[in-house]
Amino acid sequence: MNKLFKLEENGTTVSREIMAGLTTFFAMSYILFVNPAVLGSTGMPQQAVFLATIIASIVGTLAIGLIANVPYALAPGMGLNAFFAYTVVLSLGYKWQEALAMVFICGIVNIVITFTSLRKKIILGIPQSLQHAIGGGIGVFIAYIGIKNSGLLQFIADPGTYHNDFGTITTDSSIVPGLSAFNQPGVIVAIIGLIITMFFVLKKFKGGVILSIIATTVIYLLAISFVPHAASAHPNAFQLQSIDWDHLFANNNPAIAFKQMFVGTDKQPALFLAAFGKPGMLSLFSSSNKIFEVLMTILAFSLTSIFDPIGTFIGTGRRTGIFTDKDFAEMETSHGFSSKMDKALFADMIATPIGAMFGTSNTTVYVESAAGIGAGGRTGLTSVVIAILFAISTLFLPLVGIVPTQATAPILIIVGMMMLGSFKELNWTDLGEAIPAFFASVFMGLAYSISYGIAFGFISYIFVKLFTGKAKEIKAVVWIVAILFAINFAILHM
């Protein structure tokens, strides 16, 4: 074990890696419940999507752990699954099989970009100041996820400014965030959990992160046991309790999920390889009128799939030492997939096309991996532990569901807070450096998207260089990426 994962060289132990794997898994396990619900809105069989989610997560997480020996987890990405369901299928009108075909093509595009070293050039083309801004922005993003998941925030909108589309509510800038009422059980548990987590972290208890999750979960169980209607007192009470378990998983019967994936039913085609059938790939380009729209949609999938992992690797890697300056230097001079970053990018590209074959949206590196890294994870053994937990989750799904988001949210808040240290590397008195850094980091958190943060950082960086007469300093890859994002925004966000 020590030789395979170089534990001593990375200053870690088997027990620490296991604890880190448990931490990351519970921080991201919500995807097991959310992804089937989101993709199921398109008509896809939810139990089969649940199985596809697990398979894609196992493949991607094992790949990055064994190939690159880094402690990251992969799973179908939030945001990407919503874009798949609510925009591509329910809004643009494509069949879910066609959407899966687009995801598969996106995966192939990522493979080509990675094998031609273009992805590497993108990373090396990111200015040093923006790399630090991305690190701080990841911290803002993670902390915001934690605060949001804890139920500490509520959002108030003018009822005349929103509209309801396909079960989601879209509002404009009239929405105002504020604190939730502190008389709600979920909020109280979240605050207690945050205090417990701070205690364990400051006292530097071994396994303190897992202990805080366990302690907060116990308090949650006591709350729903002894406080009447605690689990349903408020929409923000306890996030996972609104799931209709029997409807979603039919009493957690894996046999039904396997049948829906590989055989199908009288009313539903099999999910496995549905992307390549007549309703999928064969009909995707059948109409010449829609070819441009299809290509732009694939571009939207690809941009997020490319830049979310890049942002996560740079943001979490530099700050924690997972990817050092030496690793970046080796990547710059390496050929093929010899450096640690090359291997991580190679492993990341595998998961999306495989996930599409089994029937799920784009698979990506999870920013919640930072929770496990914060708990001491330093090698691929953390990833292997996460993959094992995904594999056995079908057997212990109700046990996984017991852990509320309020138990893992404090970990994300603390880890995000620690990552804000990247901002100290920036010269905030130099507006030429501060403006792109500000837009990259703030939009990463508030737009709830790593790739959008990078997009605004790149675009504002170009304007800064143009206005200060330093256009020659803009690398070609920055121009290309900024233009592609601008096209994406113009086509799909207007």
Secondary structure, DSSP 4 states (H G I P E B T S, - for coil): -HHHHTTTTTT--HHHHHHHHHHHHHHHTTHHHHHHHHHHTTT--HHHHHHHHHHHHHHHHHHHHHHH-----EEEPTTHHHIIIIIIITTT---HHHHHHHHHHHHHHHHHHHHTTHHHHHHHHS-HHHHHHHHHHHHHHHHHHHHHHHT-EEEE--TTS-EEETTEEE--TT-EEEEPPTTSHHHHHHHHHHHHHHHHHHHT-TTHHHHHHHHHHHHHHHHHHHSTTGGGSSTTS-GGGG--HHHHHTTT-HHHHHHHHHT--SSS--STTGGGSTTTHHHHTS-GGGHHHHHHHHHHHHHHHHHHHHHHHHHHHHHHTSS-HHHHHHHHH--SS-SHHHHHHHHHHHHHHHHHHHT-S-EEE-TTHHHHHHTT--SHHHHHHHHHHHHHTTTSHHHHHHS-HHHHHHHHHHHHHHHGGGGGGS-TT-HHHHHHHHHHHHHHHHTT-HHHHHHHHHHHHHHHHHHTT-GGGS-HHHHHHHHHHHHHHHHH--
